[in-house]
Amino acid sequence: MKIRTFSYDQLDTFVHRLSGLSKLVCFLLLTTAIMLTYDIRIILAIMVLSYIMMMISKIRYSQIKVMLIYVFAFLAFNFILTYVFAPEYGVKIYGTRHQLFSFGGPYTVTLEQLFYQVTKFSKYLSVIPLGIIFILTTNPSEFASALNGVGISYKICTSLSLTLRYFPDVADDYNSISLAQQARGLEMSKKAKMMDRLKRIAGILIPLIMTTMDRIDIISNAMDLRGFGKHKKRTWYAKKPLKRNDYISMAVCLAVLIISLYIRFAVNHSIYYNPFQ
Amino acid sequence: MKEPIITFTDFSFQYFEQSEPTLHHIDLTIRRGEKILIAGPSGSGKSTLGNCINGLIPFAHKGKITGSLNVDGIETKKSSLFELSMKVGTVLQDSDGQFIGLSVGEDIAFALENDLVPQKEMKERVKRISAIVGMSDQIGQNPHNLSGGQKQRVSLAGVMVDDVDILLFDEPLANLDPKTGKVAIELIDDIAKEDKTVIIIEHRLEDVLHRPVDRIILMNDGKIVADGTPDEVLASGILRDYGIREPLYLTAARYAGSEITADLHPASLETFDVSGIRHDLQKWYDDHYNRVPQPQKKEMLKIEDISFSYSGVKPTLNHISAVIHEGEMVSIVGKNGAGKTTLSSVICGFIKPDDGKITMYGEDLSPYSISERAEYVGIVMQNPNQMISKTMIYDEVALGLTIRNLPEEEVRQKVYDVLKICGLYEFRSWPISALSFGQKKRVTIASILVLNPKVLILDEPTAGQDYHHYSEIMEFLKKLNENGQTIILITHDMHLMLEYTERAIVISDAEKLADQKAFEVLCDPVLTEKANLKETSLFELAQKAGIEDPLGFVECFIHYDREVRAHEN
């Protein structure tokens, strides 16, 4: 019944035990590595690493199903548009031309273009699991303490963690409001047309905003009354101290970044890896 | 006498956004270690008074203060919210909404985190406080997964961790069932004995007086209208004049014509001296008792052997059967999580039962989608904000009809008719935001009634309402019922089931425990215990006064009381 997508799951795995700070640092290091390279070998290596991590952290397919559907729809769309707007970009980058076949006009398919687009596609595919792991294995409060640890204002950190925390509650509200509307005769099951359903989902937003505002009002009073914002700093009950595994993980991720930079500057002498020469 | 800890001197307050002051010239002294009950109808200013003490006024809710308020040596308007939070701990009414931490321990520690207490010391203090409130074993749990009573303990620990001297409870009983409320009052009483000053803001007087308080302060229209010991205030009979429900045993004694004085110690049934009024009660009972036979009504909605489980392992509903008759007003009662809301979800088709079916006049409802069932069953949710999706009253009520593509003229006619029934006709072109809570509730009821459902289900229709608004909503429902509308009420309000419904279906731990007259349920100690209810004090009064048939006495009271109300309204 309940929508529990996108919420933190309390498990005891290697990834869950890492501190939020080191997970954040690892996430940033690996994402940077991916952003700074178009070398498919590095990208694939990081992708394999992130899928292994996903297995270790016991993330179930049902938790991320909805999100994956949106992501794949977006990526497919992106893949097509990239081709439509710049069908010769691969040729331009790699400097050679191996034509496979043609759609007519300027739209030919070259090995270079295909290679370029596959590389780009894999970049997204290796970043996304990293993000999923980070969100699903980090306790929001601990995440806030981690962000605060890297110098971000604790007020921003706390509001971020409250947002993450209240997301499931708001989803529940959405559900009950939707049921109440249906009980008044607004058909939202498959018996209604797609457009009507969309319009009616929009009709849920007003009550949803109202109830969410009520929530915010209560929680901000409760926080004020318990001294939130008293000092420039605060301490964290949920903060985890860094342990050996945290340092090892961060070192590994830093090494990945350094290797990728080394390959870029010393081996490839370019952001691209060129198998065609 | 101990020294004053809170002193209001000619204190007035006006919110900037309002044209009239909310508090007028308050003079009030509360002494260290006192336990005070502040009562008053909604809008009397009792919560505003509390917010002045804890500093939300004027630091979070802005307004103009005249006169002086001194809290433990501090003039509040010159202080700050933070300084006051070290003196006054506040437990807000909605314990679900006020949890900040993801675990019990983290929530308790919130005030310490803000005060820069190092993690190691923080963990120790959390451990100590959670032991005091009896939550040591739950430190790692998510507060949302706790029972109502445990949640109260966590909120209490969260304010006690600062070692405050003054504890302020803003309507602590609002969302609790009667038994949990009783335990909460006992917990507050135990804490009060640790030399704390305790202020309870609440309109459920009889429930608070389960444990003694030192003084009752009664507020109305921003002024203090009574300030005295519970015995004095209760004997004076002033509560009814200001729309506060007095304990039922006192109402019964007054109906019997007994004179109540402070010497009889009416503050609680335990101390109440009934020897002098025994004769009055017996005589009144003999004069008024006559059993009215109930006419047999036609069967309408049948719940046939319904089973349901969320997890697939533990049943939420276990082979429940019940019959609702045409024109009945029935209550479904039971503690939170017992399955009563799940049962209503099954009736409305929100969830499909694993087993069993719902029929209406013999017709199986299972093939219908939720919206198609709207013609058979209408449901009104607890919080009107969860239902209202339009800005104007007319549009909101018309919504269910317009999407059915009815001709405009017919829609208008139906909406006007319903608005007249609901007493909202003169407001038809108003924006909903201008209405009071009770009026909003009526708009949501109207928006369901307009679809003409055969059965109307209401989930906790009067939750959090004071006596005046409670009566307003319930008398309205009673009128609907008298016009032939079949109504099911889901509730844990004992007054509601006793005063307005003939029959109660009791659900506890997925099973149907009882299906009998509402007053019989509330006179049965085993049933009330299992369903998290409380025995009604009427029954105890009758026993204490030695009336032969206490059950008959309760029944007699209910019928008499209904007539009195019918005349009042």
Interface residues (C-beta under 8 A of the other chain):
Chain A: M1 N139 P140 S141 L162 R165 D173 S176 I177 L179 A180 Q181 Q182 A183 R184 G185 L186 E187 M188 S189 K191 G203 I204 I206 P207 M210 T211 D214 R215 I218 I219 S220 N221 A222 M223 D224 L225 R226 G227 F228 G229 K230 H231 K233 R234 T235 W236 Y237 A238 K239
Chain B: N54 G55 L56 F59 A60 L81 F82 S85 M86 T90 L92 D94 G97 Q98 I100 G101 L102 S103 G105 E106 A109 F110 A111 L112 E113 N114 D115 L116 V117 P118 Q119 M122 K123 V126 G158 V159 D162 Y310 S345 C348 F350 I351 S369 I370 S371 E372 R373 A374 V377 G378 I379 M381 N383 N385 Q386 M387 I388 S389 K390 L399 G400 I403 R404 S447 I448 L451
